[in-house]
Every structure is written in structure tokens, then in C-alpha cells.
Amino acid sequence: MKILVNDPIAEVAIDLLKAKHEVDVMEYGAIELLSNIGRYDAIVVRSRTKVTEDVIQKGENLKVIGRAGVGVDNIDVEAATARRIPVVFSPRGSTVSVAELAIGHMISLARNLVFSDRSIRAGKWEKKKYRGTELQDKVLGLVGAGRIGAEVAKRAKAFGMSVLAFDPYLSDEIADKIGVELVELPRLLKEADFVSVHAILTPETKGLIGKEELDAMKETVYLVNCARGGIVDEAALVNALEEGRIAGAALDVFENEPPGDGPLLRLENIHLTPHLGASTTEAQVRAGSIVAEQVLKVLGGEQPNQIVNREIYD
């Protein structure tokens, strides 16, 4: 069978696929993909390639769609399900990497690492200006406490932080196990010294952190989003940062990627990284290998265990 790998994944994952099937490693654009997808039995992507309804309809031989990562917002899962095509993914591949990046952003914001670096490169020595704050004894508010949020909580507690979590899907039992206190969003926003977003992007979470939520935060709060662009309303965030209603923010994800030359890039109290959450060697090996194994299971007639649309097997 023929497999299309249309985004870069780890070589070890490509080798796994090549051991069983013919593999084309390409980077087709949207139009080229529509023209070529009909030749393939499987497609593996990361976040760049959009597997739209048109792609799925043109993929007359498609038997499985693989996403080397956790988010599947670049795949039309509904269209795939309608054709009974499994969408497999690697939900645990980048968990640690994203959690570590979120903690890294918190430390950097608290100690003004990026801002003081800019200053010293400009020939200044502004030691008093960049006095920071400790993480110890501060309150971390997690918006979403699934796999990644739980790993962030573990690391935050090692720094001596207490952790509040807003997550309608988290049970009290799991919350106790990971050492977080489940609260409603208004209390979290009011009490947190750091707010870290780890929810998935859905119609319900789009714009979840907007003007009203930002206004409810402490003026000393730092906001970090390493989840998905669109959960934090960027226009509202820009206004809050410009007006000093919150102390600072860090974004690894954006409403549009890349974000272009917008007002975010002109702010002095924000850190920006180019969707680096899963961009570690370890995460790429894990994510690629997991999704390759799942794709091979489907092509071999087996039921995958890391599947988004499990209902097609019911």
C-alpha cells in the first residue's frame, strides 16, 4: 500500500512505515494535495497540512489518516467519520515537551529573562527595572487539566506553587490524584498569579479568555497559552497588556499562524514563540512513532487504540 507523509516527522517513524509499505515523503500544498491524494491508502500529517473534506472526498483509496500530534483541528474528522476512515493520533507524544515549555515561559516572565536580554543587548544595565518575582508560594490557575495540564501541575508543585484548575471534564478523584483544587473559572481568574491555558479548541472554548476574563485577573498576573490559538482573544489581550491591566503574557500559539505583523509583535510585555510546544527531539520521535504504529495497525486490518473517531468501530 502507499502512504503519503506530507509533513516532516521523525526518521524513525518513516522507517517504521517503509518497513511495511511504500512511502512518499512530500510537502504538497493544498492544490497539489487534492490532485495527488487519490493515489494513497494513508496520509500522515502534523499541523501544517489541512486534511479538509475535499481532500477526504478526493482520497478515494484512503483507509486511515494519521496526525503526529495531539490536536486534530486541521483534520475534518466529521468528513472522515462519514466515510468510516479512522483518524489516529499520538495524544501523549508531546505532553512533557508542552508542559516544560509552559513552565519555561512562567519562569521567563517571572524573572524578566527575555525583557532583560533585550535591554542588555541595547547597551543598557537596568538591574533595578527588571526585579522579578518567585514562583514559590504563588497560585497557578490551569484552564484545562488533562494530560498536559496535569504535567504542568506536577512541575508547578515542585516549585512550591499551589494549583487551581478549571476543567468541567475532570473528576474530583483525578483532581485529588494530581494535586489540584477544582474551581469555577471566576475564582481561578481572581486568585491566580499565573494562568496557564491547556484546553482544546472547540466552539465552547473559542474566546474563553476575553475582555471580561482578563479584567477579572490580578494586575500582577502572567498569562501563558501553549494550547491553541483562539482560546485567548488576542485583541482583548493586546488591550489588557497595553493598559497594564495584567503584568505580562506568553503565547506559543496564535489565532493565525504565523501571526503576521500585528499589534502583538509591538508589545514590550509579551513573549512570543512559534508554536514550539511539541518541537523537541524527544516529542517528535514519540509522536511520529506512535502514529506510525497506529497507521500500520489500520492498514494491517487491526483496530487502532489511539483513535479520534472510535465510533466507526462500534
N, C-alpha and C positions, 0 to 999 in steps of 0.2 A: 504494500500500500504506500501511498505518497503522503508525506507530511510537509506542511509549509510552516517554517519558523520565521515569522515576519517581523519580530523584534529581537534585539540581542538578548540571548540568555547564556548561562554558563556553558562552557565547552563540555563539561562532564555530562550535562543534560542532553546536549546534542549527540554525544557519543552513545548514550543510552538508547536514544531513538534510532540512530543509524545502525545499531547492532541488530535491529529487527525489521527496519523499513527504509525505504528511500526517503531522503530528507533534502529539501531545498531550503537553504538559509538565505532569505531575501529581506528587502525592506520596501515592499511595494507601497506606493502611495494609494490614495483612495480609489482613483480611477483604474490604475493598474491592477489593484486587488480585485475589483469587480470583474475585470477581463480574464483573470487567471485562476480565481478560486475554484472554478468548476473542475479543475484537474486534480484537486486534492481531497483526500479522505479525512484529513485532520489539519487544524491550524492551531499554532501556539503563538500567543502574543504576550506582551507586558501591558503597559498603559498607553503607549503611543498609538497603536493600531486600533481603529474603531471597527468592531465587528457588528455592523449595522444589520437591520432587517434585509436590506438589499443584498448585502454580502451573503447572508444566510440563504436567501432565496436563490442566488446565483450559484451557491455551493451545492450543486445537485448531488455530489458524492459525499458531502460532509457527514462524518459519523461522530465527530467529537470536536469540541472547541476547548482549548486549554489556555488558562490565564496564569502566567508565572507570577503570582502575587495574590493579595487578598481581595482587593476591590474589583468588582466586575461592572462598574458603571460605564465602561467602554464597550460592553457587550450587550446586545439586545437579547436578554435572557428569555423574555416572553416569546420572541420570534423563534428562538432555538427550541424552546419547550413545545411550541405549536408543531414543530417538525420532529419532535422527540429526539433532539440532538443533545446529548449530555454536555453541560458546561462544567468542566473540572477546574479546580484552582488549588492554591497552596496557602491556606489561611494562616499557617504557623511559620512560614518561611522567613518573614521579615519582622516577627514580633519583637525580638530582642533589639534589633537594629533601630526600629522606630522608637521604642521605649528609651533607649540610650540617647537618641537624638533629642527627644523631648527634654530629658534631664539635662543634657548638654546646653540646650537653649535656656533653661531656667538658670543654670549656674552662670552662663554668659551674661544674661540680663541682670542678675543679682549683683554681679561683680563688674559690670560695665566693660567686659573684655573687648567687644567689638568697638564700642564708642571710644575707649581709651587708646586702642590701637590706631584708630583714625587720627586721633589727636596727636599722638606722638609722631606719627608719620608726617604730620603737618608742621613738625618742628616745635610742638608745644610740650609743656611739662605741667599737666593740670591735675596734680595728685589730690588736692582737696575737692575739686569738682567731681571726681569720679569715686568718691567714697561709696561703697556698696552696702549690701545687707547680707546676712547669713540665711541659709535655708533652715537651719536648726530652729525648732520651736515655731515655725511658720505653718500655716494651714494651706494644704494643696487641695484644690477642688477639681475633681475629674468629671468632665462631661462625657460620659461613656466609660464603663469599667469592664469591658470584655477582656479578651486575651492581652491586648496591648496595654490597656488601662491598668490591668492587674500587675503587669510587669513594672509599669511606672510607679504604682503604689509601693511595690516591694522595695524599689530603689529609693523612693522618697522617704520611706520609713527608716531606711538605713542612715539617712541624713538627719534623722530626728524630727521629721515633719509629721504632723497629723493629717489624715486624709479623709475628706468628704467626697462622696460620689453621688452623682445624679445619673441613674440608669433605670428606666422603667422595666427593663427586662432582667435585671439582676435580682436574684433571690436573697433573702436575709441570710440564708445559710452560706451562700457563696461569699456574700459581703463579709460575714464574720471570718470566713476562711482566709480571705486575702487581706483582712485587717483594715477595712474601710467602713465608714459610717454612711449608710444610705440616707439621703436627704432630698427634699424637693429643690428645684433649681433656684428659686428666690433666696433660700437660706444659703445655698452654696455661694451664690454671687455676692451676697452680703458679707460673708465671713472669710472667704478665701483670700490669701495673699498672693497665690499663684493659681491661675486657672489653665488647665491643660485639656484640650479637646481630643477625644478619642472615639467619637461616634462615627457611624457610617452615614453617607449622604443619601437621604431619602426625601420625598416631598415633605415629610414631617420635620426633618432636621434642617432643611434648607433655610438659611437666615435665622437659625435658632439663637445665635448670639448677634443681636441687633442693637439699635439705639437704646431701647428700654433696658436691655440686659447690661449693656456697658454702663449706663447711667447708674445701675444698681450696685456696681462694683466699687471697691475702695479706690481712692485716688492713688494709692501706693501699689495697686495690683499689677502683676505682669501676666499677660495673656499669651498662651502658646497654642498654635494649631499645627499639628503634624498629621492630621487625619485626612480631610478632604476640603478643597476649596468650595466655598458656597455655604458652609455651615456658619462661618463668621461673615457677616455683612461687611464687605470691605469699605464701602462708602461711610458707613457708620463708624467703623474702626478708625478710618482716617480722621474724621471729625473729632473723635474722642482723644486721639493722640495729639492732634493739633491744638486742642483746647486744654490739654493737660488733665483731662478727666480720668485717665489711667496713666500709670508710670511708663509703661512700655509694652512691646509685643514682639513676638517672633512668629513668622509664617514660613512653613515649608511647602505649603500648598496654596493655590490661588483659584479664584473664580475662572480666570482664563490663564492657561499655561502655554507659553510664557506670558507673564502679566503685561508686557509692553511698557511703554514709557508713561506710566500713570502716576498719580499722586503718592502712592505707597513708596515709590523709589526716591521721593524727595524729602521724606520724613527723616529726622535725626534720631528718633527714639524707637526704632524698629529694626529687628534683624530679619533678613530675607535669605532663604536658601532654596535652591532649585529642585524641589521635590526629591530630597536626598534620603528620605526615611528608610527605604529599602536598599539604598546604594552602598552596601558593604559587600566585600568579597564573600563573607560567610552567608549573608542573606541570599545573594544571587545563586550560590551553589545549592542552598537548601530549597529555595523556591523553584528553581529550574528542575532540580532532580525530582522533587515531589510531583510537579505537574507532568513531567515526562513519564513517570511511573503510572500516573493516572490515565494518561492518554494511551499508553501501551495496554493497560488493562481493558479499556473500552475496545480498542482495535483487536484485542485477543478474545473478545466475547465475554469478558468478565465485567461485573458491576464495580464501578469505582467507589471508593469510600470518602473521597474529598470532592463532593459534587454539590453544585449550587441548586440545580433543579431536580432534586431527588424524586419528585413526584412522578417523573416519567417511568420510574421503575416500579411504581405501585400497581 
